[in-house]
Amino acid sequence: MPPPLKGIKVLDLTRVLAGPYATMMLADLGAEVLKIERPTGGDDTRAWNPPSAPLIELPPSPPASPSLEGKAQLRTDDWNSLPPESAYFLQANRGKRSLGLDFKKEAGKAILRELVKQADVLVENYVPGKLAEMGFGYEECKKLNPKLIYASVSGYGQSGPYSRNPGYDVNIEAEAGLMHITGEPDGPPVKVGVAITDLTTGLYVKGAILAALFGRTRTGEGVHIDANLFDSQIASLANIASNYLIAGQEATRQGTSHPSIVPYQVFSTKDGFIMIGAGNDSQFKKFSTILERPEWHADPLYSTNSSRVANRRELISLITSALSEHPTSYWLEHFKGQGFPFAPVNDIRGTFEHPQTKARDLVREVEHPRAGKIKLVSPAIMYNGHRMEFSRPPPVLSQHSVEVLRELGLKDDKIAELQKENVI
């Protein structure tokens, strides 16, 4: 499928993860994403290292670029003076160009206004009201470009008593219920191993932007999208939310187990761990037969899922005892092809060495101007058996500033002046 967003221009005024993740997925679909960064420092995550990509040897900075008209000398950034390229930044910013722009200064504001006029989408994750104070809230941008789709990503949303509070993934996990249900039953609440609320919000934002682009084809008008971590996390509580809203049932920490299915959790083996997910009575019958415990599925205490949930403690103890007789590799071989879900608990090396990972081409290499060849996770979705291609690596800070300003029609003498004033 040809990239469906080819020609769509996206202004990315976001940093850290939720916003950059959303705009990266738009770039994966062919959108032209321009990341607006502070000229010094850039996105916060550029400083989140180690780990960082090993840098290739770069030659001394080239001489200042002569103007096309011969009237000005453009400053060339010394990439050797920049900090290493952090792995955190690289994972959420492929496919974008970087413009280092200080739009607190009037000259920077003028440039951003021109970019807004040409954009299809603007994505920002400032504290609500902050961009409006700077002259770039939705209403101001709408006057410049009535067709603009303006997506605001925040911690708590554009309204409500918490709207001005900053929000990070970990405190939203705590405040919106996720941390309460994560961890072992007799242990303290813990966060998920990745910033899952940020990632979930990024997915919601991408979907909302695609819906708004489709809606604009019918109405000819833009829209203000209000997306935030708090709403996204509550919407992602799924059956836990429904259990409470429908039945008044408070949730508890279940470890790796499931409140409504048994057996559905990680078990210890003789030398490690294995995940078992026997989600129905037929699967449990197969599972107990392989364990050479056919009496389990014949016993009224365990023959149905509801009875297994009622007698969870006793059954889990029996299964743990049986699985501890052999190492994980033994069980993986014996469970293969038997018709119920199971899996080893892989570390990250095991995940990327997995034969399915390799068969599905889930890792791509791209040439980065400072780090050489780097490996990135591929886009998750296939279309007609193929993933969207990407060749543009995550950008070096301010890498495309001159290029972008020339496209706006600025002459090199003006660009040199902006460099001198540290606007870009």
Secondary structure, 3 states (H helix, E strand, C coil): CCCCCCCCEEEEECCCCHHHHHHHHHHHCCCEEEEEECCCCCCHHHHCCCCECCCCCCCCCCCCEECCCCCCEECCCCHHHCCCCEHHHHCCCCCEEEEECCCCCHHHHHHHHHHHHHCCEEEECCCCCHHHHCCCCHHHHHHHCCCCEEEEEECCCCCCCCCCCCCCHHHHHHHCCCHHHCCCCCCCCCCCCCCHHHHHHHHHHHHHHHHHHHHHHHHCCCEEEEEEHHHHHHHCCHHHHHHHHHHCCCCCCCCCCCCCCCCEEEEECCCCEEEEECCCHHHHHHHHHHCCCCHHHHCCCCCCHHHHHHCHHHHHHHHHHHHCCCCHHHHHHHHCCCCCCEEECCCHHHHHCCHHHHHCCCEEEEEECCCEEEEEECCCCEECCEECCCCCCCCCCCCCHHHHHHHCCCCHHHHHHHHHCCCC
